[in-house]
Amino acid sequence: MFRVYAKARDFNNVKATLDALLEDGLPKEIYLKYLKEAEDLGFFDNGFSSSEILQVPPPGYDRYGFGP
């Protein structure tokens, strides 16, 4: 399950959607505006990496759920 979560962490649906819209004719200036807005709202940085998800918890810690 943690591998699935780590893989999902590495794929950004917002960026993929914007990229597809750009390919379908969304003007570049609007694409860049939406990309910046998504970045400002925190859609690209969750504060942790997929490699951290896959690490064995340190002594005294346990995994009890998913999500930031």
Phi and psi restraints in degrees (range 20) as a CNS / XPLOR table:
assign (resid 1 and name C) (resid 2 and name N)
       (resid 2 and name CA) (resid 2 and name C) 1.0 -67.9 20.0 2
assign (resid 2 and name N) (resid 2 and name CA)
       (resid 2 and name C) (resid 3 and name N) 1.0 -31.1 20.0 2
assign (resid 2 and name C) (resid 3 and name N)
       (resid 3 and name CA) (resid 3 and name C) 1.0 -65.4 20.0 2
assign (resid 3 and name N) (resid 3 and name CA)
       (resid 3 and name C) (resid 4 and name N) 1.0 -39.7 20.0 2
assign (resid 3 and name C) (resid 4 and name N)
       (resid 4 and name CA) (resid 4 and name C) 1.0 -63.7 20.0 2
assign (resid 4 and name N) (resid 4 and name CA)
       (resid 4 and name C) (resid 5 and name N) 1.0 -44.0 20.0 2
assign (resid 4 and name C) (resid 5 and name N)
       (resid 5 and name CA) (resid 5 and name C) 1.0 -63.2 20.0 2
assign (resid 5 and name N) (resid 5 and name CA)
       (resid 5 and name C) (resid 6 and name N) 1.0 -42.1 20.0 2
assign (resid 5 and name C) (resid 6 and name N)
       (resid 6 and name CA) (resid 6 and name C) 1.0 -64.7 20.0 2
assign (resid 6 and name N) (resid 6 and name CA)
       (resid 6 and name C) (resid 7 and name N) 1.0 -40.8 20.0 2
assign (resid 6 and name C) (resid 7 and name N)
       (resid 7 and name CA) (resid 7 and name C) 1.0 -64.3 20.0 2
assign (resid 7 and name N) (resid 7 and name CA)
       (resid 7 and name C) (resid 8 and name N) 1.0 -42.1 20.0 2
assign (resid 7 and name C) (resid 8 and name N)
       (resid 8 and name CA) (resid 8 and name C) 1.0 -63.5 20.0 2
assign (resid 8 and name N) (resid 8 and name CA)
       (resid 8 and name C) (resid 9 and name N) 1.0 -34.6 20.0 2
assign (resid 8 and name C) (resid 9 and name N)
       (resid 9 and name CA) (resid 9 and name C) 1.0 -63.5 20.0 2
assign (resid 9 and name N) (resid 9 and name CA)
       (resid 9 and name C) (resid 10 and name N) 1.0 -33.5 20.0 2
assign (resid 9 and name C) (resid 10 and name N)
       (resid 10 and name CA) (resid 10 and name C) 1.0 -81.7 20.0 2
assign (resid 10 and name N) (resid 10 and name CA)
       (resid 10 and name C) (resid 11 and name N) 1.0 -13.6 20.0 2
assign (resid 10 and name C) (resid 11 and name N)
       (resid 11 and name CA) (resid 11 and name C) 1.0 -104.9 20.0 2
assign (resid 11 and name N) (resid 11 and name CA)
       (resid 11 and name C) (resid 12 and name N) 1.0 126.9 20.0 2
assign (resid 11 and name C) (resid 12 and name N)
       (resid 12 and name CA) (resid 12 and name C) 1.0 -107.6 20.0 2
assign (resid 12 and name N) (resid 12 and name CA)
       (resid 12 and name C) (resid 13 and name N) 1.0 108.6 20.0 2
assign (resid 12 and name C) (resid 13 and name N)
       (resid 13 and name CA) (resid 13 and name C) 1.0 -63.6 20.0 2
assign (resid 13 and name N) (resid 13 and name CA)
       (resid 13 and name C) (resid 14 and name N) 1.0 -36.0 20.0 2
assign (resid 13 and name C) (resid 14 and name N)
       (resid 14 and name CA) (resid 14 and name C) 1.0 -63.8 20.0 2
assign (resid 14 and name N) (resid 14 and name CA)
       (resid 14 and name C) (resid 15 and name N) 1.0 -48.1 20.0 2
assign (resid 14 and name C) (resid 15 and name N)
       (resid 15 and name CA) (resid 15 and name C) 1.0 -63.8 20.0 2
assign (resid 15 and name N) (resid 15 and name CA)
       (resid 15 and name C) (resid 16 and name N) 1.0 -42.7 20.0 2
assign (resid 15 and name C) (resid 16 and name N)
       (resid 16 and name CA) (resid 16 and name C) 1.0 -62.5 20.0 2
assign (resid 16 and name N) (resid 16 and name CA)
       (resid 16 and name C) (resid 17 and name N) 1.0 -39.3 20.0 2
assign (resid 16 and name C) (resid 17 and name N)
       (resid 17 and name CA) (resid 17 and name C) 1.0 -66.3 20.0 2
assign (resid 17 and name N) (resid 17 and name CA)
       (resid 17 and name C) (resid 18 and name N) 1.0 -45.7 20.0 2
assign (resid 17 and name C) (resid 18 and name N)
       (resid 18 and name CA) (resid 18 and name C) 1.0 -62.9 20.0 2
assign (resid 18 and name N) (resid 18 and name CA)
       (resid 18 and name C) (resid 19 and name N) 1.0 -40.2 20.0 2
assign (resid 18 and name C) (resid 19 and name N)
       (resid 19 and name CA) (resid 19 and name C) 1.0 -62.0 20.0 2
assign (resid 19 and name N) (resid 19 and name CA)
       (resid 19 and name C) (resid 20 and name N) 1.0 -41.8 20.0 2
assign (resid 19 and name C) (resid 20 and name N)
       (resid 20 and name CA) (resid 20 and name C) 1.0 -65.4 20.0 2
assign (resid 20 and name N) (resid 20 and name CA)
       (resid 20 and name C) (resid 21 and name N) 1.0 -40.5 20.0 2
assign (resid 20 and name C) (resid 21 and name N)
       (resid 21 and name CA) (resid 21 and name C) 1.0 -62.7 20.0 2
assign (resid 21 and name N) (resid 21 and name CA)
       (resid 21 and name C) (resid 22 and name N) 1.0 -40.1 20.0 2
assign (resid 21 and name C) (resid 22 and name N)
       (resid 22 and name CA) (resid 22 and name C) 1.0 -61.6 20.0 2
assign (resid 22 and name N) (resid 22 and name CA)
       (resid 22 and name C) (resid 23 and name N) 1.0 -44.9 20.0 2
assign (resid 22 and name C) (resid 23 and name N)
       (resid 23 and name CA) (resid 23 and name C) 1.0 -62.5 20.0 2
assign (resid 23 and name N) (resid 23 and name CA)
       (resid 23 and name C) (resid 24 and name N) 1.0 -31.3 20.0 2
assign (resid 23 and name C) (resid 24 and name N)
       (resid 24 and name CA) (resid 24 and name C) 1.0 -86.9 20.0 2
assign (resid 24 and name N) (resid 24 and name CA)
       (resid 24 and name C) (resid 25 and name N) 1.0 5.0 20.0 2
assign (resid 24 and name C) (resid 25 and name N)
       (resid 25 and name CA) (resid 25 and name C) 1.0 115.2 20.0 2
assign (resid 25 and name N) (resid 25 and name CA)
       (resid 25 and name C) (resid 26 and name N) 1.0 2.4 20.0 2
assign (resid 25 and name C) (resid 26 and name N)
       (resid 26 and name CA) (resid 26 and name C) 1.0 -60.0 20.0 2
assign (resid 26 and name N) (resid 26 and name CA)
       (resid 26 and name C) (resid 27 and name N) 1.0 129.5 20.0 2
assign (resid 26 and name C) (resid 27 and name N)
       (resid 27 and name CA) (resid 27 and name C) 1.0 -58.5 20.0 2
assign (resid 27 and name N) (resid 27 and name CA)
       (resid 27 and name C) (resid 28 and name N) 1.0 141.4 20.0 2
assign (resid 27 and name C) (resid 28 and name N)
       (resid 28 and name CA) (resid 28 and name C) 1.0 -56.9 20.0 2
assign (resid 28 and name N) (resid 28 and name CA)
       (resid 28 and name C) (resid 29 and name N) 1.0 -39.0 20.0 2
assign (resid 28 and name C) (resid 29 and name N)
       (resid 29 and name CA) (resid 29 and name C) 1.0 -66.4 20.0 2
assign (resid 29 and name N) (resid 29 and name CA)
       (resid 29 and name C) (resid 30 and name N) 1.0 -35.4 20.0 2
assign (resid 29 and name C) (resid 30 and name N)
       (resid 30 and name CA) (resid 30 and name C) 1.0 -72.9 20.0 2
assign (resid 30 and name N) (resid 30 and name CA)
       (resid 30 and name C) (resid 31 and name N) 1.0 -40.7 20.0 2
assign (resid 30 and name C) (resid 31 and name N)
       (resid 31 and name CA) (resid 31 and name C) 1.0 -54.5 20.0 2
assign (resid 31 and name N) (resid 31 and name CA)
       (resid 31 and name C) (resid 32 and name N) 1.0 -49.6 20.0 2
assign (resid 31 and name C) (resid 32 and name N)
       (resid 32 and name CA) (resid 32 and name C) 1.0 -64.6 20.0 2
assign (resid 32 and name N) (resid 32 and name CA)
       (resid 32 and name C) (resid 33 and name N) 1.0 -36.3 20.0 2
assign (resid 32 and name C) (resid 33 and name N)
       (resid 33 and name CA) (resid 33 and name C) 1.0 -62.9 20.0 2
assign (resid 33 and name N) (resid 33 and name CA)
       (resid 33 and name C) (resid 34 and name N) 1.0 -48.7 20.0 2
assign (resid 33 and name C) (resid 34 and name N)
       (resid 34 and name CA) (resid 34 and name C) 1.0 -65.9 20.0 2
assign (resid 34 and name N) (resid 34 and name CA)
       (resid 34 and name C) (resid 35 and name N) 1.0 -37.4 20.0 2
assign (resid 34 and name C) (resid 35 and name N)
       (resid 35 and name CA) (resid 35 and name C) 1.0 -61.9 20.0 2
assign (resid 35 and name N) (resid 35 and name CA)
       (resid 35 and name C) (resid 36 and name N) 1.0 -44.2 20.0 2
assign (resid 35 and name C) (resid 36 and name N)
       (resid 36 and name CA) (resid 36 and name C) 1.0 -65.1 20.0 2
assign (resid 36 and name N) (resid 36 and name CA)
       (resid 36 and name C) (resid 37 and name N) 1.0 -42.4 20.0 2
assign (resid 36 and name C) (resid 37 and name N)
       (resid 37 and name CA) (resid 37 and name C) 1.0 -62.4 20.0 2
assign (resid 37 and name N) (resid 37 and name CA)
       (resid 37 and name C) (resid 38 and name N) 1.0 -43.0 20.0 2
assign (resid 37 and name C) (resid 38 and name N)
       (resid 38 and name CA) (resid 38 and name C) 1.0 -63.1 20.0 2
assign (resid 38 and name N) (resid 38 and name CA)
       (resid 38 and name C) (resid 39 and name N) 1.0 -40.1 20.0 2
assign (resid 38 and name C) (resid 39 and name N)
       (resid 39 and name CA) (resid 39 and name C) 1.0 -63.7 20.0 2
assign (resid 39 and name N) (resid 39 and name CA)
       (resid 39 and name C) (resid 40 and name N) 1.0 -45.2 20.0 2
assign (resid 39 and name C) (resid 40 and name N)
       (resid 40 and name CA) (resid 40 and name C) 1.0 -62.6 20.0 2
assign (resid 40 and name N) (resid 40 and name CA)
       (resid 40 and name C) (resid 41 and name N) 1.0 -31.6 20.0 2
assign (resid 40 and name C) (resid 41 and name N)
       (resid 41 and name CA) (resid 41 and name C) 1.0 -82.9 20.0 2
assign (resid 41 and name N) (resid 41 and name CA)
       (resid 41 and name C) (resid 42 and name N) 1.0 -4.6 20.0 2
assign (resid 41 and name C) (resid 42 and name N)
       (resid 42 and name CA) (resid 42 and name C) 1.0 89.0 20.0 2
assign (resid 42 and name N) (resid 42 and name CA)
       (resid 42 and name C) (resid 43 and name N) 1.0 19.9 20.0 2
assign (resid 42 and name C) (resid 43 and name N)
       (resid 43 and name CA) (resid 43 and name C) 1.0 -76.0 20.0 2
assign (resid 43 and name N) (resid 43 and name CA)
       (resid 43 and name C) (resid 44 and name N) 1.0 -9.1 20.0 2
assign (resid 43 and name C) (resid 44 and name N)
       (resid 44 and name CA) (resid 44 and name C) 1.0 -111.1 20.0 2
assign (resid 44 and name N) (resid 44 and name CA)
       (resid 44 and name C) (resid 45 and name N) 1.0 -11.0 20.0 2
assign (resid 44 and name C) (resid 45 and name N)
       (resid 45 and name CA) (resid 45 and name C) 1.0 -134.6 20.0 2
assign (resid 45 and name N) (resid 45 and name CA)
       (resid 45 and name C) (resid 46 and name N) 1.0 110.4 20.0 2
assign (resid 45 and name C) (resid 46 and name N)
       (resid 46 and name CA) (resid 46 and name C) 1.0 -97.1 20.0 2
assign (resid 46 and name N) (resid 46 and name CA)
       (resid 46 and name C) (resid 47 and name N) 1.0 1.7 20.0 2
assign (resid 46 and name C) (resid 47 and name N)
       (resid 47 and name CA) (resid 47 and name C) 1.0 81.0 20.0 2
assign (resid 47 and name N) (resid 47 and name CA)
       (resid 47 and name C) (resid 48 and name N) 1.0 6.3 20.0 2
assign (resid 47 and name C) (resid 48 and name N)
       (resid 48 and name CA) (resid 48 and name C) 1.0 -149.1 20.0 2
assign (resid 48 and name N) (resid 48 and name CA)
       (resid 48 and name C) (resid 49 and name N) 1.0 160.6 20.0 2
assign (resid 48 and name C) (resid 49 and name N)
       (resid 49 and name CA) (resid 49 and name C) 1.0 -114.5 20.0 2
assign (resid 49 and name N) (resid 49 and name CA)
       (resid 49 and name C) (resid 50 and name N) 1.0 164.9 20.0 2
assign (resid 49 and name C) (resid 50 and name N)
       (resid 50 and name CA) (resid 50 and name C) 1.0 -64.1 20.0 2
assign (resid 50 and name N) (resid 50 and name CA)
       (resid 50 and name C) (resid 51 and name N) 1.0 -32.4 20.0 2
assign (resid 50 and name C) (resid 51 and name N)
       (resid 51 and name CA) (resid 51 and name C) 1.0 -65.7 20.0 2
assign (resid 51 and name N) (resid 51 and name CA)
       (resid 51 and name C) (resid 52 and name N) 1.0 -32.3 20.0 2
assign (resid 51 and name C) (resid 52 and name N)
       (resid 52 and name CA) (resid 52 and name C) 1.0 -67.0 20.0 2
assign (resid 52 and name N) (resid 52 and name CA)
       (resid 52 and name C) (resid 53 and name N) 1.0 -34.9 20.0 2
assign (resid 52 and name C) (resid 53 and name N)
       (resid 53 and name CA) (resid 53 and name C) 1.0 -63.1 20.0 2
assign (resid 53 and name N) (resid 53 and name CA)
       (resid 53 and name C) (resid 54 and name N) 1.0 -37.3 20.0 2
assign (resid 53 and name C) (resid 54 and name N)
       (resid 54 and name CA) (resid 54 and name C) 1.0 -84.5 20.0 2
assign (resid 54 and name N) (resid 54 and name CA)
       (resid 54 and name C) (resid 55 and name N) 1.0 -9.8 20.0 2
assign (resid 54 and name C) (resid 55 and name N)
       (resid 55 and name CA) (resid 55 and name C) 1.0 -68.6 20.0 2
assign (resid 55 and name N) (resid 55 and name CA)
       (resid 55 and name C) (resid 56 and name N) 1.0 147.9 20.0 2
assign (resid 55 and name C) (resid 56 and name N)
       (resid 56 and name CA) (resid 56 and name C) 1.0 -71.7 20.0 2
assign (resid 56 and name N) (resid 56 and name CA)
       (resid 56 and name C) (resid 57 and name N) 1.0 133.2 20.0 2
assign (resid 56 and name C) (resid 57 and name N)
       (resid 57 and name CA) (resid 57 and name C) 1.0 -59.9 20.0 2
assign (resid 57 and name N) (resid 57 and name CA)
       (resid 57 and name C) (resid 58 and name N) 1.0 144.0 20.0 2
assign (resid 57 and name C) (resid 58 and name N)
       (resid 58 and name CA) (resid 58 and name C) 1.0 -66.0 20.0 2
assign (resid 58 and name N) (resid 58 and name CA)
       (resid 58 and name C) (resid 59 and name N) 1.0 161.2 20.0 2
assign (resid 58 and name C) (resid 59 and name N)
       (resid 59 and name CA) (resid 59 and name C) 1.0 -53.8 20.0 2
assign (resid 59 and name N) (resid 59 and name CA)
       (resid 59 and name C) (resid 60 and name N) 1.0 135.6 20.0 2
assign (resid 59 and name C) (resid 60 and name N)
       (resid 60 and name CA) (resid 60 and name C) 1.0 92.2 20.0 2
assign (resid 60 and name N) (resid 60 and name CA)
       (resid 60 and name C) (resid 61 and name N) 1.0 -6.6 20.0 2
assign (resid 60 and name C) (resid 61 and name N)
       (resid 61 and name CA) (resid 61 and name C) 1.0 -116.2 20.0 2
assign (resid 61 and name N) (resid 61 and name CA)
       (resid 61 and name C) (resid 62 and name N) 1.0 156.4 20.0 2
assign (resid 61 and name C) (resid 62 and name N)
       (resid 62 and name CA) (resid 62 and name C) 1.0 -143.8 20.0 2
assign (resid 62 and name N) (resid 62 and name CA)
       (resid 62 and name C) (resid 63 and name N) 1.0 158.7 20.0 2
assign (resid 62 and name C) (resid 63 and name N)
       (resid 63 and name CA) (resid 63 and name C) 1.0 -90.4 20.0 2
assign (resid 63 and name N) (resid 63 and name CA)
       (resid 63 and name C) (resid 64 and name N) 1.0 127.9 20.0 2
assign (resid 63 and name C) (resid 64 and name N)
       (resid 64 and name CA) (resid 64 and name C) 1.0 -127.9 20.0 2
assign (resid 64 and name N) (resid 64 and name CA)
       (resid 64 and name C) (resid 65 and name N) 1.0 -2.9 20.0 2
assign (resid 64 and name C) (resid 65 and name N)
       (resid 65 and name CA) (resid 65 and name C) 1.0 -178.7 20.0 2
assign (resid 65 and name N) (resid 65 and name CA)
       (resid 65 and name C) (resid 66 and name N) 1.0 -176.7 20.0 2
assign (resid 65 and name C) (resid 66 and name N)
       (resid 66 and name CA) (resid 66 and name C) 1.0 -119.5 20.0 2
assign (resid 66 and name N) (resid 66 and name CA)
       (resid 66 and name C) (resid 67 and name N) 1.0 154.6 20.0 2
assign (resid 66 and name C) (resid 67 and name N)
       (resid 67 and name CA) (resid 67 and name C) 1.0 112.6 20.0 2
assign (resid 67 and name N) (resid 67 and name CA)
       (resid 67 and name C) (resid 68 and name N) 1.0 160.5 20.0 2
